[in-house]
Amino acid sequence: EDDPGFGRLLKVELNALGRAAIHVTSAEDALNVLKETKPSAVLLDLHLPGASGEDLLRSVSSDFADRVPVVIITAAVLEKRDRARLAVLGAQGVIMKTHGAARIAALDIANRLSDRERIAPIRGHRSAA
């Protein structure tokens, strides 16, 4: 998330649900964090400096698909075909940036992680970026 205010809000909402969060503002930083911290989930803004969100989604899906659910969060109006393309690339959901979006995104991630943990416990720390 390249908007510092919204990024802080996402982090607060995730922390309130008992999830640690790391906020980064560029695609390059996101890739570095993914390699260094092995997060449990990713909330991905489609418009990041350094690379498109779709390019980052491709990287995350090819390198971390088996362990990292990715949820897109965007202000862009997406057509049905855009959502389908994102799903093919590995996105497990899309949340529109509207009033309450940070809370909705945090709840979505927490629910996805809870479902995964019931199926197969995730080893290591429990964080979401």
C-alpha positions as CSV (number, residue, x, y, z in Angstrom):
1,E,0.0,0.0,0.0
2,D,1.6,3.2,-1.1
3,D,-0.7,5.5,0.9
4,P,1.0,5.8,4.3
5,G,-2.3,6.7,6.1
6,F,-4.2,3.8,4.7
7,G,-1.3,1.5,5.3
8,R,-1.2,2.5,9.0
9,L,-5.0,2.0,9.2
10,L,-4.7,-1.5,7.7
11,K,-1.9,-2.3,10.3
12,V,-4.1,-1.1,13.2
13,E,-7.0,-3.2,12.0
14,L,-4.9,-6.3,11.6
15,N,-3.3,-5.8,15.0
16,A,-6.7,-5.4,16.6
17,L,-7.5,-8.9,15.3
18,G,-4.4,-10.3,16.8
19,R,-2.3,-10.3,13.5
20,A,1.1,-8.8,13.1
21,A,1.5,-6.6,10.0
22,I,4.3,-5.2,8.0
23,H,3.5,-2.2,5.8
24,V,5.6,-1.5,2.7
25,T,5.1,1.1,0.0
26,S,6.7,-0.3,-3.1
27,A,6.8,-3.5,-5.1
28,E,10.6,-3.8,-4.5
29,D,10.1,-3.6,-0.7
30,A,7.3,-6.0,-0.8
31,L,9.4,-8.7,-2.6
32,N,12.2,-8.1,-0.1
33,V,9.8,-8.5,2.9
34,L,8.4,-11.7,1.3
35,K,11.8,-13.2,1.0
36,E,13.0,-12.2,4.5
37,T,9.9,-12.6,6.7
38,K,7.7,-15.3,5.0
39,P,4.4,-13.6,5.9
40,S,1.2,-15.6,6.2
41,A,-0.8,-13.4,3.8
42,V,-0.5,-10.4,1.5
43,L,-2.8,-7.5,1.0
44,L,-1.7,-6.1,-2.3
45,D,-2.5,-2.6,-3.7
46,L,-2.6,-2.8,-7.6
47,H,-0.9,0.7,-7.9
48,L,2.5,0.6,-6.4
49,P,5.7,2.5,-7.2
50,G,8.3,0.4,-9.0
51,A,6.1,-2.2,-10.6
52,S,2.5,-2.9,-11.3
53,G,0.5,-4.8,-8.7
54,E,-0.2,-7.4,-11.3
55,D,3.6,-7.9,-11.8
56,L,4.0,-8.3,-8.1
57,L,1.1,-10.7,-8.0
58,R,2.8,-12.8,-10.7
59,S,6.0,-12.9,-8.6
60,V,4.2,-13.8,-5.4
61,S,2.1,-16.5,-7.1
62,S,5.0,-18.1,-8.8
63,D,7.4,-18.0,-5.8
64,F,5.0,-18.2,-2.8
65,A,1.7,-19.5,-4.0
66,D,1.6,-22.6,-1.8
67,R,1.8,-20.7,1.4
68,V,0.7,-17.1,0.9
69,P,-2.9,-16.1,0.2
70,V,-3.0,-12.8,-1.7
71,V,-6.0,-10.4,-1.5
72,I,-6.1,-7.4,-3.8
73,I,-7.1,-4.1,-2.3
74,T,-7.7,-1.3,-4.8
75,A,-9.5,1.9,-5.6
76,A,-9.6,1.0,-9.3
77,V,-13.0,0.0,-10.7
78,L,-12.5,-3.5,-11.9
79,E,-14.6,-5.2,-14.6
80,K,-15.5,-8.9,-14.2
81,R,-12.8,-9.8,-16.7
82,D,-10.2,-7.9,-14.6
83,R,-11.2,-9.8,-11.5
84,A,-11.0,-13.1,-13.4
85,R,-7.5,-12.2,-14.7
86,L,-6.4,-11.4,-11.1
87,A,-7.8,-14.7,-10.0
88,V,-5.9,-16.6,-12.7
89,L,-2.8,-14.8,-11.6
90,G,-3.3,-16.0,-8.0
91,A,-5.4,-13.4,-6.2
92,Q,-7.8,-15.1,-3.8
93,G,-10.0,-12.0,-3.4
94,V,-10.5,-8.4,-4.3
95,I,-11.6,-5.6,-1.9
96,M,-12.5,-2.2,-3.1
97,K,-11.1,0.8,-1.2
98,T,-14.3,2.3,0.1
99,H,-15.4,3.5,3.6
100,G,-14.5,0.7,6.0
101,A,-12.2,-1.1,3.5
102,A,-9.3,-1.4,6.0
103,R,-11.6,-3.2,8.5
104,I,-13.1,-5.4,5.7
105,A,-9.6,-6.3,4.5
106,A,-8.3,-7.1,8.0
107,L,-11.3,-9.3,8.6
108,D,-10.9,-11.1,5.3
109,I,-7.3,-11.9,5.9
110,A,-8.0,-13.0,9.5
111,N,-10.7,-15.3,8.3
112,R,-8.6,-16.7,5.5
113,L,-5.7,-17.4,7.9
114,S,-8.1,-19.0,10.5
115,D,-9.4,-21.3,7.8
116,R,-5.9,-22.3,6.7
117,E,-4.7,-22.8,10.3
118,R,-7.6,-25.2,10.9
119,I,-6.6,-27.2,7.9
120,A,-2.8,-27.1,8.3
121,P,-1.0,-25.1,11.0
122,I,1.4,-22.5,9.6
123,R,4.8,-22.8,11.1
124,G,6.8,-19.7,12.1
125,H,5.4,-16.3,13.0
126,R,1.9,-15.2,12.1
127,S,2.2,-12.0,10.2
128,A,0.4,-10.3,7.3
129,A,1.9,-7.7,5.0
